[in-house]
Amino acid sequence: MHAPEVLISEDDIQKRVTELAQKISADYSDTGDLVMVGVLKGSFIFLADLSRNLSIPRTIEFIAVSSYGDSSAPSGAVRLVMDVRGNIEGKDVLIVEDIVDTGHTLKYLIGIMKSHRPASVKTAVLVRKADSAKVDVTIDYLGFDIGNEWVVGYGLDFAEQNRTLPYIGIIDPTDR
Ligand code: IMP
C-alpha cells in the first residue's frame, strides 16, 4: 500500500484545534459543567488535543458505536456498543467526533445523549465529508470540510491502519 497523500498537514490540524479550543473555552466559560464525550475509536487523538487546549474545567467520557467494520462502504446501521459511565444529567455535553460522512452516526449519538437529560448537547467534529448534507445534523464546532475521499490519520483509520499518523491523508481503499 502507498503512503497516504497529505490532505491536511499536522501544522494546519494543530492550528485549527487550538482555534476550536479557544472558541469552546469562551462559549462554555460561564457553565462550569462541561463533559466532553469522545466517540471511540476515531476521536481519541482529536479529543486529547482539544481537551488539553481548553482553559475551562471539563470532564471526559467515552462512547462507542459500531462502525463500518473493515470496509469503507457505509452499511447505514448504527449501534451503541458502549454508553457513558458517568452521570451526565444536567451537564453540558459536547460530543467529540472524528468525521461526519452521511451524518447518521452523529444524529443517532445526539439522540442517545439527549436521553440522559443533559442541560445541553453540542457537537465538535474534526472533518466533514461533502456527503453530510444528506442528514440534517448540526455541527457546532467544525475543523475542516473535505471531499468524499477516504481519509486516515489523526485517529481515523482504514481497516484499523494509519490511526496514529500526525496528518490527515487520503488513501485509495482498493490499493492494498
Ligand atoms: P456517517 O454515519 O456516515 O456520518 O459515518 C461516520 C463514521 O464513518 C465515522 O465515525 C467513521 O467511523 C466512519 N468514516 C466515514 N468516512 C471515513 C473516512 O474517510 N475515514 C475513516 N472513517 C470514516
Backbone and ligand atoms as CSV (ligand in chain L), in Angstrom:
chain,resi,resn,atom,element,x,y,z
A,1,MET,N,N,0.848,-1.205,0.000
A,1,MET,CA,C,0.000,0.000,0.000
A,1,MET,C,C,0.885,1.258,0.000
A,2,HIS,N,N,0.523,2.265,-0.824
A,2,HIS,CA,C,1.282,3.515,-0.844
A,2,HIS,C,C,1.027,4.314,0.429
A,3,ALA,N,N,1.998,5.204,0.783
A,3,ALA,CA,C,1.787,6.099,1.935
A,3,ALA,C,C,0.634,7.038,1.588
A,4,PRO,N,N,-0.202,7.355,2.584
A,4,PRO,CA,C,-1.321,8.266,2.297
A,4,PRO,C,C,-0.821,9.625,1.809
A,5,GLU,N,N,-1.548,10.211,0.886
A,5,GLU,CA,C,-1.215,11.538,0.344
A,5,GLU,C,C,-1.736,12.591,1.326
A,6,VAL,N,N,-0.874,13.540,1.714
A,6,VAL,CA,C,-1.272,14.532,2.733
A,6,VAL,C,C,-2.409,15.410,2.215
A,7,LEU,N,N,-3.489,15.461,2.996
A,7,LEU,CA,C,-4.611,16.346,2.671
A,7,LEU,C,C,-4.624,17.545,3.622
A,8,ILE,N,N,-4.447,17.266,4.927
A,8,ILE,CA,C,-4.389,18.347,5.924
A,8,ILE,C,C,-3.134,18.098,6.764
A,9,SER,N,N,-2.226,19.073,6.767
A,9,SER,CA,C,-0.924,18.875,7.426
A,9,SER,C,C,-1.061,18.891,8.946
A,10,GLU,N,N,-0.038,18.376,9.595
A,10,GLU,CA,C,-0.001,18.373,11.068
A,10,GLU,C,C,-0.122,19.803,11.606
A,11,ASP,N,N,0.594,20.747,10.992
A,11,ASP,CA,C,0.546,22.153,11.435
A,11,ASP,C,C,-0.852,22.726,11.327
A,12,ASP,N,N,-1.491,22.462,10.189
A,12,ASP,CA,C,-2.841,23.003,9.976
A,12,ASP,C,C,-3.827,22.408,10.981
A,13,ILE,N,N,-3.688,21.114,11.284
A,13,ILE,CA,C,-4.575,20.486,12.275
A,13,ILE,C,C,-4.369,21.140,13.633
A,14,GLN,N,N,-3.108,21.281,14.042
A,14,GLN,CA,C,-2.832,21.827,15.377
A,14,GLN,C,C,-3.343,23.261,15.511
A,15,LYS,N,N,-3.171,24.058,14.446
A,15,LYS,CA,C,-3.676,25.447,14.475
A,15,LYS,C,C,-5.192,25.466,14.628
A,16,ARG,N,N,-5.854,24.623,13.855
A,16,ARG,CA,C,-7.322,24.618,13.865
A,16,ARG,C,C,-7.857,24.101,15.206
A,17,VAL,N,N,-7.219,23.065,15.741
A,17,VAL,CA,C,-7.668,22.510,17.027
A,17,VAL,C,C,-7.511,23.566,18.128
A,18,THR,N,N,-6.428,24.328,18.076
A,18,THR,CA,C,-6.225,25.402,19.057
A,18,THR,C,C,-7.327,26.455,18.930
A,19,GLU,N,N,-7.667,26.809,17.694
A,19,GLU,CA,C,-8.744,27.802,17.480
A,19,GLU,C,C,-10.072,27.291,18.031
A,20,LEU,N,N,-10.375,26.031,17.724
A,20,LEU,CA,C,-11.645,25.458,18.210
A,20,LEU,C,C,-11.670,25.450,19.738
A,21,ALA,N,N,-10.541,25.100,20.345
A,21,ALA,CA,C,-10.474,25.043,21.814
A,21,ALA,C,C,-10.692,26.428,22.421
A,22,GLN,N,N,-10.164,27.454,21.762
A,22,GLN,CA,C,-10.372,28.819,22.276
A,22,GLN,C,C,-11.842,29.198,22.209
A,23,LYS,N,N,-12.480,28.827,21.103
A,23,LYS,CA,C,-13.902,29.161,20.937
A,23,LYS,C,C,-14.751,28.397,21.971
A,24,ILE,N,N,-14.455,27.117,22.146
A,24,ILE,CA,C,-15.209,26.306,23.117
A,24,ILE,C,C,-14.999,26.863,24.530
A,25,SER,N,N,-13.767,27.226,24.854
A,25,SER,CA,C,-13.470,27.781,26.185
A,25,SER,C,C,-14.279,29.047,26.431
A,26,ALA,N,N,-14.382,29.889,25.411
A,26,ALA,CA,C,-15.140,31.138,25.557
A,26,ALA,C,C,-16.631,30.839,25.698
A,27,ASP,N,N,-17.137,29.931,24.851
A,27,ASP,CA,C,-18.587,29.652,24.850
A,27,ASP,C,C,-19.063,29.002,26.149
A,28,TYR,N,N,-18.205,28.199,26.771
A,28,TYR,CA,C,-18.618,27.475,27.982
A,28,TYR,C,C,-18.052,28.108,29.261
A,29,SER,N,N,-17.534,29.318,29.153
A,29,SER,CA,C,-16.845,29.886,30.316
A,29,SER,C,C,-17.763,30.091,31.520
A,30,ASP,N,N,-19.065,30.275,31.270
A,30,ASP,CA,C,-19.985,30.531,32.391
A,30,ASP,C,C,-20.688,29.282,32.901
A,31,THR,N,N,-20.542,28.148,32.245
A,31,THR,CA,C,-21.356,26.987,32.612
A,31,THR,C,C,-20.706,26.140,33.708
A,32,GLY,N,N,-19.439,25.817,33.565
A,32,GLY,CA,C,-18.718,25.098,34.610
A,32,GLY,C,C,-18.997,23.616,34.706
A,33,ASP,N,N,-19.832,23.081,33.799
A,33,ASP,CA,C,-20.145,21.651,33.884
A,33,ASP,C,C,-20.019,20.952,32.532
A,34,LEU,N,N,-18.911,21.218,31.865
A,34,LEU,CA,C,-18.712,20.658,30.520
A,34,LEU,C,C,-18.222,19.213,30.593
A,35,VAL,N,N,-18.925,18.331,29.854
A,35,VAL,CA,C,-18.475,16.946,29.706
A,35,VAL,C,C,-18.177,16.710,28.233
A,36,MET,N,N,-16.935,16.378,27.931
A,36,MET,CA,C,-16.579,16.048,26.550
A,36,MET,C,C,-16.770,14.552,26.361
A,37,VAL,N,N,-17.578,14.193,25.379
A,37,VAL,CA,C,-17.881,12.779,25.148
A,37,VAL,C,C,-17.238,12.357,23.829
A,38,GLY,N,N,-16.146,11.618,23.925
A,38,GLY,CA,C,-15.424,11.168,22.732
A,38,GLY,C,C,-16.038,9.898,22.173
A,39,VAL,N,N,-16.114,9.843,20.845
A,39,VAL,CA,C,-16.680,8.670,20.174
A,39,VAL,C,C,-15.523,7.758,19.742
A,40,LEU,N,N,-15.474,6.586,20.366
A,40,LEU,CA,C,-14.395,5.635,20.060
A,40,LEU,C,C,-14.645,4.932,18.734
A,41,LYS,N,N,-13.547,4.600,18.024
A,41,LYS,CA,C,-12.194,4.880,18.468
A,41,LYS,C,C,-11.653,6.165,17.850
A,42,GLY,N,N,-12.227,6.569,16.741
A,42,GLY,CA,C,-11.608,7.582,15.876
A,42,GLY,C,C,-11.322,8.929,16.499
A,43,SER,N,N,-12.049,9.299,17.585
A,43,SER,CA,C,-11.882,10.666,18.119
A,43,SER,C,C,-10.780,10.774,19.161
A,44,PHE,N,N,-10.068,9.666,19.466
A,44,PHE,CA,C,-9.218,9.719,20.662
A,44,PHE,C,C,-8.089,10.750,20.589
A,45,ILE,N,N,-7.542,10.970,19.420
A,45,ILE,CA,C,-6.439,11.939,19.322
A,45,ILE,C,C,-6.987,13.369,19.287
A,46,PHE,N,N,-8.043,13.568,18.520
A,46,PHE,CA,C,-8.703,14.884,18.468
A,46,PHE,C,C,-9.165,15.283,19.867
A,47,LEU,N,N,-9.790,14.360,20.576
A,47,LEU,CA,C,-10.274,14.642,21.935
A,47,LEU,C,C,-9.105,14.999,22.863
A,48,ALA,N,N,-8.011,14.265,22.739
A,48,ALA,CA,C,-6.850,14.524,23.603
A,48,ALA,C,C,-6.312,15.933,23.359
A,49,ASP,N,N,-6.121,16.302,22.098
A,49,ASP,CA,C,-5.557,17.621,21.788
A,49,ASP,C,C,-6.540,18.740,22.111
A,50,LEU,N,N,-7.805,18.527,21.766
A,50,LEU,CA,C,-8.816,19.553,22.014
A,50,LEU,C,C,-8.958,19.811,23.512
A,51,SER,N,N,-9.073,18.747,24.286
A,51,SER,CA,C,-9.302,18.913,25.729
A,51,SER,C,C,-8.096,19.547,26.413
A,52,ARG,N,N,-6.889,19.233,25.950
A,52,ARG,CA,C,-5.695,19.806,26.579
A,52,ARG,C,C,-5.504,21.268,26.245
A,53,ASN,N,N,-6.179,21.745,25.207
A,53,ASN,CA,C,-6.071,23.171,24.844
A,53,ASN,C,C,-7.172,24.030,25.448
A,54,LEU,N,N,-8.102,23.426,26.197
A,54,LEU,CA,C,-9.170,24.220,26.814
A,54,LEU,C,C,-8.647,24.945,28.044
A,55,SER,N,N,-9.233,26.104,28.318
A,55,SER,CA,C,-8.827,26.856,29.509
A,55,SER,C,C,-9.931,26.834,30.566
A,56,ILE,N,N,-10.886,25.912,30.430
A,56,ILE,CA,C,-12.021,25.812,31.362
A,56,ILE,C,C,-12.069,24.395,31.954
A,57,PRO,N,N,-12.749,24.215,33.104
A,57,PRO,CA,C,-12.867,22.876,33.674
A,57,PRO,C,C,-13.680,21.969,32.749
A,58,ARG,N,N,-13.323,20.689,32.676
A,58,ARG,CA,C,-14.090,19.731,31.848
A,58,ARG,C,C,-13.808,18.339,32.358
A,59,THR,N,N,-14.774,17.449,32.121
A,59,THR,CA,C,-14.550,16.037,32.384
A,59,THR,C,C,-14.668,15.293,31.063
A,60,ILE,N,N,-14.186,14.048,31.061
A,60,ILE,CA,C,-14.119,13.269,29.823
A,60,ILE,C,C,-14.904,11.972,29.978
A,61,GLU,N,N,-15.709,11.660,28.980
A,61,GLU,CA,C,-16.396,10.364,28.897
A,61,GLU,C,C,-16.153,9.811,27.494
A,62,PHE,N,N,-16.401,8.513,27.358
A,62,PHE,CA,C,-16.306,7.898,26.024
A,62,PHE,C,C,-17.561,7.092,25.727
A,63,ILE,N,N,-17.920,7.063,24.451
A,63,ILE,CA,C,-18.952,6.140,23.996
A,63,ILE,C,C,-18.390,5.413,22.781
A,64,ALA,N,N,-18.975,4.265,22.477
A,64,ALA,CA,C,-18.522,3.524,21.300
A,64,ALA,C,C,-19.729,3.082,20.488
A,65,VAL,N,N,-19.601,3.209,19.174
A,65,VAL,CA,C,-20.652,2.739,18.273
A,65,VAL,C,C,-20.060,1.732,17.299
A,66,SER,N,N,-20.929,0.924,16.725
A,66,SER,CA,C,-20.459,0.012,15.693
A,66,SER,C,C,-20.092,0.839,14.475
A,67,SER,N,N,-19.001,0.467,13.808
A,67,SER,CA,C,-18.552,1.234,12.644
A,67,SER,C,C,-18.830,0.428,11.380
A,68,TYR,N,N,-18.220,0.852,10.325
A,68,TYR,CA,C,-18.396,0.127,9.063
A,68,TYR,C,C,-17.602,-1.173,9.037
A,69,GLY,N,N,-16.956,-1.523,10.120
A,69,GLY,CA,C,-16.116,-2.720,10.129
A,69,GLY,C,C,-14.860,-2.469,9.339
A,70,ASP,N,N,-14.401,-3.426,8.601
A,70,ASP,CA,C,-13.166,-3.278,7.849
A,70,ASP,C,C,-13.405,-2.822,6.417
A,71,SER,N,N,-14.590,-2.335,6.172
A,71,SER,CA,C,-14.903,-1.921,4.809
A,71,SER,C,C,-15.069,-0.410,4.786
A,72,SER,N,N,-14.877,0.210,3.624
A,72,SER,CA,C,-15.076,1.653,3.534
A,72,SER,C,C,-16.463,1.977,2.982
A,73,ALA,N,N,-17.305,0.963,2.842
A,73,ALA,CA,C,-18.664,1.198,2.339
A,73,ALA,C,C,-19.639,1.306,3.503
A,74,PRO,N,N,-20.373,2.408,3.588
A,74,PRO,CA,C,-21.295,2.567,4.711
A,74,PRO,C,C,-22.399,1.525,4.714
A,75,SER,N,N,-22.680,0.964,5.890
A,75,SER,CA,C,-23.763,-0.009,5.976
A,75,SER,C,C,-25.066,0.683,6.330
A,76,GLY,N,N,-24.948,1.906,6.894
A,76,GLY,CA,C,-26.152,2.648,7.279
A,76,GLY,C,C,-26.595,2.345,8.689
A,77,ALA,N,N,-26.287,1.148,9.192
A,77,ALA,CA,C,-26.742,0.768,10.528
A,77,ALA,C,C,-25.787,1.313,11.584
A,78,VAL,N,N,-26.339,1.908,12.641
A,78,VAL,CA,C,-25.524,2.402,13.747
A,78,VAL,C,C,-26.004,1.720,15.018
A,79,ARG,N,N,-25.072,1.243,15.831
A,79,ARG,CA,C,-25.433,0.517,17.055
A,79,ARG,C,C,-24.535,1.004,18.183
A,80,LEU,N,N,-25.149,1.233,19.360
A,80,LEU,CA,C,-24.359,1.671,20.513
A,80,LEU,C,C,-23.681,0.457,21.138
A,81,VAL,N,N,-22.358,0.510,21.253
A,81,VAL,CA,C,-21.598,-0.602,21.815
A,81,VAL,C,C,-21.247,-0.320,23.276
A,82,MET,N,N,-21.028,0.962,23.605
A,82,MET,CA,C,-20.709,1.349,24.979
A,82,MET,C,C,-21.256,2.746,25.244
A,83,ASP,N,N,-22.029,2.886,26.320
A,83,ASP,CA,C,-22.586,4.190,26.688
A,83,ASP,C,C,-21.644,4.894,27.679
A,84,VAL,N,N,-21.940,6.153,28.023
A,84,VAL,CA,C,-21.130,6.852,29.021
A,84,VAL,C,C,-21.250,6.136,30.372
A,85,ARG,N,N,-20.202,6.235,31.187
A,85,ARG,CA,C,-20.238,5.582,32.508
A,85,ARG,C,C,-20.718,6.538,33.584
A,86,GLY,N,N,-20.312,7.799,33.483
A,86,GLY,CA,C,-20.677,8.791,34.492
A,86,GLY,C,C,-22.091,9.310,34.287
A,87,ASN,N,N,-22.603,10.012,35.313
A,87,ASN,CA,C,-23.927,10.621,35.225
A,87,ASN,C,C,-23.801,11.980,34.538
A,88,ILE,N,N,-24.442,12.137,33.385
A,88,ILE,CA,C,-24.319,13.402,32.654
A,88,ILE,C,C,-25.609,14.225,32.724
A,89,GLU,N,N,-26.533,13.798,33.565
A,89,GLU,CA,C,-27.786,14.542,33.709
A,89,GLU,C,C,-27.491,15.967,34.208
A,90,GLY,N,N,-28.088,16.954,33.529
A,90,GLY,CA,C,-27.918,18.350,33.923
A,90,GLY,C,C,-26.593,18.975,33.508
A,91,LYS,N,N,-25.760,18.213,32.808
A,91,LYS,CA,C,-24.447,18.750,32.401
A,91,LYS,C,C,-24.476,19.226,30.940
A,92,ASP,N,N,-23.432,19.947,30.560
A,92,ASP,CA,C,-23.315,20.424,29.178
A,92,ASP,C,C,-22.441,19.451,28.399
A,93,VAL,N,N,-23.091,18.712,27.505
A,93,VAL,CA,C,-22.395,17.653,26.774
A,93,VAL,C,C,-21.860,18.185,25.449
A,94,LEU,N,N,-20.588,17.899,25.188
A,94,LEU,CA,C,-20.002,18.199,23.882
A,94,LEU,C,C,-19.545,16.865,23.272
A,95,ILE,N,N,-20.274,16.413,22.263
A,95,ILE,CA,C,-19.882,15.177,21.570
A,95,ILE,C,C,-18.677,15.491,20.684
A,96,VAL,N,N,-17.613,14.700,20.810
A,96,VAL,CA,C,-16.407,14.924,20.011
A,96,VAL,C,C,-16.240,13.753,19.040
A,97,GLU,N,N,-16.398,14.057,17.755
A,97,GLU,CA,C,-16.405,13.017,16.718
A,97,GLU,C,C,-15.313,13.327,15.695
A,98,ASP,N,N,-14.709,12.281,15.161
A,98,ASP,CA,C,-13.636,12.486,14.191
A,98,ASP,C,C,-14.142,12.958,12.837
A,99,ILE,N,N,-15.186,12.282,12.339
A,99,ILE,CA,C,-15.588,12.562,10.957
A,99,ILE,C,C,-17.089,12.364,10.802
A,100,VAL,N,N,-17.700,13.233,10.013
A,100,VAL,CA,C,-19.106,13.050,9.653
A,100,VAL,C,C,-19.164,12.810,8.152
A,101,ASP,N,N,-19.753,11.692,7.794
A,101,ASP,CA,C,-19.903,11.342,6.376
A,101,ASP,C,C,-21.362,11.607,6.002
A,102,THR,N,N,-22.241,10.633,6.148
A,102,THR,CA,C,-23.665,10.884,5.867
A,102,THR,C,C,-24.322,11.671,7.002
A,103,GLY,N,N,-23.773,11.557,8.216
A,103,GLY,CA,C,-24.365,12.226,9.379
A,103,GLY,C,C,-25.251,11.313,10.215
A,104,HIS,N,N,-25.477,10.085,9.754
A,104,HIS,CA,C,-26.349,9.161,10.505
A,104,HIS,C,C,-25.807,8.896,11.905
A,105,THR,N,N,-24.508,8.655,12.019
A,105,THR,CA,C,-23.912,8.322,13.318
A,105,THR,C,C,-24.090,9.468,14.302
A,106,LEU,N,N,-23.779,10.684,13.868
A,106,LEU,CA,C,-23.861,11.835,14.772
A,106,LEU,C,C,-25.303,12.095,15.196
A,107,LYS,N,N,-26.221,11.969,14.262
A,107,LYS,CA,C,-27.633,12.185,14.597
A,107,LYS,C,C,-28.091,11.177,15.661
A,108,TYR,N,N,-27.685,9.927,15.468
A,108,TYR,CA,C,-28.017,8.857,16.415
A,108,TYR,C,C,-27.416,9.168,17.796
A,109,LEU,N,N,-26.160,9.631,17.812
A,109,LEU,CA,C,-25.485,9.903,19.084
A,109,LEU,C,C,-26.104,11.080,19.830
A,110,ILE,N,N,-26.541,12.070,19.100
A,110,ILE,CA,C,-27.203,13.215,19.743
A,110,ILE,C,C,-28.458,12.712,20.465
A,111,GLY,N,N,-29.197,11.813,19.809
A,111,GLY,CA,C,-30.399,11.233,20.433
A,111,GLY,C,C,-30.066,10.447,21.694
A,112,ILE,N,N,-28.996,9.658,21.639
A,112,ILE,CA,C,-28.577,8.866,22.807
A,112,ILE,C,C,-28.205,9.798,23.966
A,113,MET,N,N,-27.435,10.847,23.653
A,113,MET,CA,C,-27.020,11.776,24.715
A,113,MET,C,C,-28.223,12.486,25.316
A,114,LYS,N,N,-29.167,12.904,24.484
A,114,LYS,CA,C,-30.352,13.616,24.990
A,114,LYS,C,C,-31.168,12.736,25.934
A,115,SER,N,N,-31.128,11.424,25.723
A,115,SER,CA,C,-31.893,10.515,26.585
A,115,SER,C,C,-31.349,10.509,28.020
A,116,HIS,N,N,-30.137,11.025,28.212
A,116,HIS,CA,C,-29.559,11.127,29.559
A,116,HIS,C,C,-29.945,12.433,30.261
A,117,ARG,N,N,-30.771,13.237,29.633
A,117,ARG,CA,C,-31.282,14.502,30.188
A,117,ARG,C,C,-30.170,15.483,30.596
A,118,PRO,N,N,-29.236,15.764,29.663
A,118,PRO,CA,C,-28.208,16.774,29.971
A,118,PRO,C,C,-28.813,18.176,29.859
A,119,ALA,N,N,-28.069,19.193,30.325
A,119,ALA,CA,C,-28.542,20.577,30.186
A,119,ALA,C,C,-28.489,20.998,28.718
A,120,SER,N,N,-27.464,20.530,27.992
A,120,SER,CA,C,-27.329,20.886,26.573
A,120,SER,C,C,-26.490,19.827,25.866
A,121,VAL,N,N,-26.666,19.753,24.544
A,121,VAL,CA,C,-25.830,18.850,23.731
A,121,VAL,C,C,-25.331,19.624,22.517
A,122,LYS,N,N,-24.008,19.697,22.362
A,122,LYS,CA,C,-23.415,20.291,21.162
A,122,LYS,C,C,-22.423,19.295,20.561
A,123,THR,N,N,-21.924,19.642,19.367
A,123,THR,CA,C,-21.046,18.704,18.668
A,123,THR,C,C,-19.774,19.385,18.164
A,124,ALA,N,N,-18.656,18.693,18.313
A,124,ALA,CA,C,-17.381,19.136,17.730
A,124,ALA,C,C,-16.911,18.036,16.793
A,125,VAL,N,N,-16.662,18.384,15.545
A,125,VAL,CA,C,-16.294,17.390,14.529
A,125,VAL,C,C,-15.034,17.863,13.820
A,126,LEU,N,N,-14.064,16.969,13.686
A,126,LEU,CA,C,-12.813,17.368,13.046
A,126,LEU,C,C,-12.975,17.562,11.541
A,127,VAL,N,N,-13.541,16.578,10.852
A,127,VAL,CA,C,-13.741,16.737,9.400
A,127,VAL,C,C,-15.146,16.337,8.970
A,128,ARG,N,N,-15.661,17.105,8.029
A,128,ARG,CA,C,-16.985,16.812,7.470
A,128,ARG,C,C,-16.815,16.501,5.992
A,129,LYS,N,N,-17.347,15.356,5.578
A,129,LYS,CA,C,-17.286,14.990,4.166
A,129,LYS,C,C,-18.425,15.659,3.397
A,130,ALA,N,N,-18.231,15.790,2.112
A,130,ALA,CA,C,-19.197,16.525,1.285
A,130,ALA,C,C,-20.598,15.916,1.332
A,131,ASP,N,N,-20.685,14.627,1.587
A,131,ASP,CA,C,-21.975,13.926,1.615
A,131,ASP,C,C,-22.857,14.291,2.805
A,132,SER,N,N,-22.297,14.981,3.803
A,132,SER,CA,C,-23.013,15.129,5.067
A,132,SER,C,C,-24.310,15.915,4.921
A,133,ALA,N,N,-24.475,16.612,3.809
A,133,ALA,CA,C,-25.716,17.358,3.580
A,133,ALA,C,C,-26.930,16.435,3.576
A,134,LYS,N,N,-26.697,15.140,3.411
A,134,LYS,CA,C,-27.805,14.172,3.332
A,134,LYS,C,C,-28.655,14.124,4.596
A,135,VAL,N,N,-28.019,14.313,5.753
A,135,VAL,CA,C,-28.761,14.224,7.013
A,135,VAL,C,C,-28.701,15.583,7.708
A,136,ASP,N,N,-29.835,15.990,8.256
A,136,ASP,CA,C,-29.918,17.291,8.916
A,136,ASP,C,C,-29.370,17.161,10.342
A,137,VAL,N,N,-28.102,17.511,10.525
A,137,VAL,CA,C,-27.479,17.405,11.837
A,137,VAL,C,C,-26.569,18.623,12.039
A,138,THR,N,N,-26.655,19.216,13.231
A,138,THR,CA,C,-25.902,20.448,13.477
A,138,THR,C,C,-24.506,20.144,14.000
A,139,ILE,N,N,-23.499,20.731,13.346
A,139,ILE,CA,C,-22.124,20.656,13.846
A,139,ILE,C,C,-21.798,22.041,14.401
A,140,ASP,N,N,-21.564,22.109,15.713
A,140,ASP,CA,C,-21.335,23.409,16.344
A,140,ASP,C,C,-19.900,23.874,16.191
A,141,TYR,N,N,-18.961,22.932,16.218
A,141,TYR,CA,C,-17.542,23.278,16.077
A,141,TYR,C,C,-16.943,22.338,15.034
A,142,LEU,N,N,-16.581,22.900,13.861
A,142,LEU,CA,C,-16.082,22.073,12.760
A,142,LEU,C,C,-14.635,22.426,12.443
A,143,GLY,N,N,-13.804,21.374,12.301
A,143,GLY,CA,C,-12.415,21.592,11.920
A,143,GLY,C,C,-12.277,21.924,10.447
A,144,PHE,N,N,-12.632,20.962,9.583
A,144,PHE,CA,C,-12.391,21.111,8.147
A,144,PHE,C,C,-13.506,20.458,7.329
A,145,ASP,N,N,-13.777,21.063,6.173
A,145,ASP,CA,C,-14.619,20.427,5.160
A,145,ASP,C,C,-13.713,19.749,4.144
A,146,ILE,N,N,-14.064,18.516,3.759
A,146,ILE,CA,C,-13.264,17.808,2.744
A,146,ILE,C,C,-14.203,17.220,1.683
A,147,GLY,N,N,-13.619,16.592,0.670
A,147,GLY,CA,C,-14.417,15.926,-0.375
A,147,GLY,C,C,-14.909,14.575,0.116
A,148,ASN,N,N,-15.138,13.668,-0.797
A,148,ASN,CA,C,-15.673,12.363,-0.384
A,148,ASN,C,C,-14.613,11.261,-0.363
A,149,GLU,N,N,-13.332,11.646,-0.375
A,149,GLU,CA,C,-12.269,10.632,-0.360
A,149,GLU,C,C,-12.232,9.921,0.997
A,150,TRP,N,N,-11.645,8.730,1.030
A,150,TRP,CA,C,-11.439,8.043,2.317
A,150,TRP,C,C,-10.175,8.603,2.958
A,151,VAL,N,N,-10.291,9.101,4.173
A,151,VAL,CA,C,-9.135,9.706,4.831
A,151,VAL,C,C,-8.716,8.911,6.068
A,152,VAL,N,N,-7.430,8.989,6.366
A,152,VAL,CA,C,-6.854,8.283,7.514
A,152,VAL,C,C,-5.929,9.242,8.266
A,153,GLY,N,N,-5.564,8.832,9.482
A,153,GLY,CA,C,-4.620,9.620,10.278
A,153,GLY,C,C,-5.324,10.462,11.321
A,154,TYR,N,N,-4.575,10.915,12.346
A,154,TYR,CA,C,-5.099,11.728,13.437
A,154,TYR,C,C,-6.343,11.061,14.049
A,155,GLY,N,N,-6.268,9.748,14.212
A,155,GLY,CA,C,-7.361,8.973,14.797
A,155,GLY,C,C,-8.165,8.171,13.792
A,156,LEU,N,N,-8.203,8.650,12.556
A,156,LEU,CA,C,-9.012,7.980,11.522
A,156,LEU,C,C,-8.274,6.776,10.941
A,157,ASP,N,N,-9.034,5.737,10.621
A,157,ASP,CA,C,-8.394,4.519,10.126
A,157,ASP,C,C,-9.007,4.050,8.813
A,158,PHE,N,N,-8.280,3.124,8.199
A,158,PHE,CA,C,-8.900,2.229,7.224
A,158,PHE,C,C,-8.489,0.825,7.648
A,159,ALA,N,N,-9.467,-0.028,7.959
A,159,ALA,CA,C,-9.193,-1.381,8.451
A,159,ALA,C,C,-8.195,-1.357,9.616
A,160,GLU,N,N,-8.395,-0.410,10.536
A,160,GLU,CA,C,-7.590,-0.252,11.763
A,160,GLU,C,C,-6.168,0.240,11.515
A,161,GLN,N,N,-5.817,0.561,10.291
A,161,GLN,CA,C,-4.460,1.034,9.997
A,161,GLN,C,C,-4.418,2.554,9.914
A,162,ASN,N,N,-3.240,3.115,10.180
A,162,ASN,CA,C,-2.929,4.533,9.956
A,162,ASN,C,C,-3.554,5.518,10.942
A,163,ARG,N,N,-4.095,5.024,12.079
A,163,ARG,CA,C,-4.721,5.952,13.032
A,163,ARG,C,C,-3.742,6.952,13.625
A,164,THR,N,N,-2.486,6.568,13.773
A,164,THR,CA,C,-1.553,7.426,14.520
A,164,THR,C,C,-0.711,8.354,13.642
A,165,LEU,N,N,-1.031,8.447,12.354
A,165,LEU,CA,C,-0.345,9.450,11.526
A,165,LEU,C,C,-0.636,10.837,12.100
A,166,PRO,N,N,0.339,11.745,12.107
A,166,PRO,CA,C,0.088,13.080,12.673
A,166,PRO,C,C,-0.718,13.986,11.739
A,167,TYR,N,N,-0.846,13.590,10.475
A,167,TYR,CA,C,-1.600,14.398,9.499
A,167,TYR,C,C,-2.818,13.598,9.025
A,168,ILE,N,N,-3.686,14.261,8.258
A,168,ILE,CA,C,-4.807,13.551,7.633
A,168,ILE,C,C,-4.458,13.341,6.172
A,169,GLY,N,N,-4.514,12.081,5.760
A,169,GLY,CA,C,-4.123,11.745,4.397
A,169,GLY,C,C,-5.207,10.974,3.672
A,170,ILE,N,N,-5.088,10.977,2.348
A,170,ILE,CA,C,-6.063,10.267,1.513
A,170,ILE,C,C,-5.478,8.920,1.118
A,171,ILE,N,N,-6.297,7.868,1.244
A,171,ILE,CA,C,-5.867,6.580,0.701
A,171,ILE,C,C,-6.893,6.091,-0.315
A,172,ASP,N,N,-6.418,5.229,-1.164
A,172,ASP,CA,C,-7.318,4.567,-2.107
A,172,ASP,C,C,-7.615,3.199,-1.518
A,173,PRO,N,N,-8.843,2.947,-1.015
A,173,PRO,CA,C,-9.146,1.670,-0.351
A,173,PRO,C,C,-8.933,0.453,-1.246
A,174,THR,N,N,-8.855,0.636,-2.555
A,174,THR,CA,C,-8.654,-0.525,-3.436
A,174,THR,C,C,-7.172,-0.833,-3.628
A,175,ASP,N,N,-6.300,0.075,-3.174
A,175,ASP,CA,C,-4.851,-0.079,-3.342
A,175,ASP,C,C,-4.267,-0.778,-2.115
A,176,ARG,N,N,-4.318,-2.091,-2.069
A,176,ARG,CA,C,-3.882,-2.780,-0.862
A,176,ARG,C,C,-2.764,-3.751,-1.154
L,1,IMP,P1,P,-21.697,8.586,8.963
L,1,IMP,O1,O,-22.670,7.926,9.877
L,1,IMP,O2,O,-21.950,8.243,7.526
L,1,IMP,O3,O,-21.592,10.078,9.170
L,1,IMP,O4,O,-20.300,7.917,9.229
L,1,IMP,C1,C,-19.468,8.321,10.243
L,1,IMP,C2,C,-18.472,7.241,10.589
L,1,IMP,O5,O,-17.948,6.599,9.432
L,1,IMP,C3,C,-17.287,7.833,11.289
L,1,IMP,O6,O,-17.476,7.856,12.688
L,1,IMP,C4,C,-16.151,6.920,10.860
L,1,IMP,O7,O,-16.056,5.830,11.745
L,1,IMP,C5,C,-16.552,6.381,9.522
L,1,IMP,N1,N,-15.923,7.061,8.382
L,1,IMP,C6,C,-16.569,7.706,7.374
L,1,IMP,N2,N,-15.698,8.189,6.470
L,1,IMP,C7,C,-14.466,7.872,6.909
L,1,IMP,C8,C,-13.132,8.124,6.393
L,1,IMP,O8,O,-12.905,8.739,5.343
L,1,IMP,N3,N,-12.110,7.624,7.135
L,1,IMP,C9,C,-12.303,6.929,8.291
L,1,IMP,N4,N,-13.519,6.684,8.811
L,1,IMP,C10,C,-14.601,7.155,8.125
